[in-house]
Amino acid sequence: MDFLLSDISLHPETAADDAFLRNLHASGRIAGLAVAPWTNGQKAAFINQQFDLQRHHYRTYYPTADFLIVKLANQPVGRFYLHRGEMAWLLIDIALLPECQGHGIGGLLLKNMLADAATLNKPVRLHVGQSNRAQELYLRLGFTVIEDKGIRCLMEWRP
């Protein structure tokens, strides 16, 4: 099922979104911990610690960024974090629940963001893991790799 931009809404994060955001973060990490010789409690504690550190980092280094919840039919399905810098925009993070991936939601959000950036003649940058399948989407949208950082690369789109 593919969606239209009108099916999707963005809302500023609030404290009420904390449980959803923690679940979203865990949904993207739990498979990677399957081989770890830890108890489920240890894995959950590790994932929560990662979430807390990531949140602290984002808010410390990008205090004026847009921290948005992605909603579909008024239900939270992801997050979209964008820093609108003076020289360039940085897509800090885009994440969707696994069951919402591959249906065009991320592509629509990205195309809308790029259209907004183009009206202001702003380049957009993002970091992506080398093995992240979203890298293919970014390339299709016109992003190019501008720096290889080993397990991650820095990509940029220019209007």
N, C-alpha and C positions, 0 to 999 in steps of 0.2 A: 504494500500500500504506500503510495506516495502522497505527499501533503502539499498544500498551498501555503504561502506565507500567511494568509489570513487565518489558517488553522492554528498558527503558532503565535504565542505571545511571550513577551519578556517582562519580568517584574523585578524590581530591586529586592535583593536578599533582605530578609529580616531574621531575627532570632528564632522565629517560628519555623524557619527552614532548616535549622541545624540537623535534626534527625534525618531529613531527606538527604541533605548534603553528605552526611557521614555514610549513609547507605550507598549513595551514588559513588563516592570515593572507594568504598569497599568493593563495589561491584566490578570495578576496573582493576582491582588488585588481588582478589582472592585466588584466581586461577594461578597467578604467578607464585603464590605461596603454597600451592598444593604439595610440592616436594619438600618443603621445609619440615624438619623434624620437631615441630612445635605442636603443642596442644591447640585446640580451637580457641581457647581463652588467650593464649599467648599470641596467636595470629591476630585476633581481634584487638588486643592491646597494641600490637605493633602498627596495625592499620590506623587505629585511632591516633596514635602518636604521630604517624606520618601526616595525617589530616591536619592535626593541630599545628605542626611545624610548617606545613605548606600554607595554611591559612595565615599564620603569623608572617611568613615571608611575603606573601602577596600584599597584605595590608600595610606592612612596613615599607616595602619598596614602591608600591603603587597605591598610595592612600586616596588618590582622586579617581581611581579607575571605576568603571561601571561593573559592579558585581551583580549579575542578573540571573534569575531563575528562568529557565525555559519551560513553558507550559504548553501542553497540548490538551484541548478540551478542558481547560482550567485545572489540569492535573500536572504536577511537576514531573518533568522527564529529563531535565538536564540543567547545566549551568553554562553561562557565557560570560567570560571575564575579559573586558577590553579596556586598555589604557589608551586614551586619546592624547598622546604626547604632542608637543609643539612641532617637532620635526617629522615624527612618524607615529603611527599607531602601532600598538603591540597587542596582539591577541594573546593574552596571558594564558587562557585556558578555555577550551570548549570540551564538554563531556556530556554524553547522553547515556541513559540507562541502556544496557545491552540489547533489550528487546526493542528499543527505538532506533538503534543504529541501522544504517543501510536502507533507510526509507526516504531519504531526501531532506530530512530536517536540518542536519548540519550544513548541507549544501545550500539550502535556502537562506539560512542565517548568514553564512559566509558571503553569498552573493549580495545580500542586502547590505552587509557591512562594507563590502568593496564598492558598491554603488555610492554609499555615503562618503567613503574616503575619496572616491574619484571626484565628487563635487567640490571637495576641498583641496584636491591635488595632493593628498597625503599618501605616502607609501605605507604599507602594512607589513609588519614582521611577525613571525611566530617561531617557536622552537617545537620540534617534533622528533620523537624517537625514530631511529633509523629503521626499526622493524614495525613501526606503526602504520597500519594500512591506510590511515587518513592522509599519509604523504601523497598517495596517488591522487586523491581529491584535490589537494593543494596544487599539485602540478597541473591538473586539468583546468584549474581556475586561474592559472597564470603565475603562480608563485615559482620562484627559482631558488635553488640552494645558493646561499652567499657565503656560508661558512660551515665546514664539517667539523663537528666537535666530538667525534668518536661515536658515542652511543646516541647522540642527538645531532641535529643540524639546525642551523638558523636559515629560515627561508624568508623571502621578501617578494611582495607584489608591488608593482608600480603602476600608477594610473597612466 
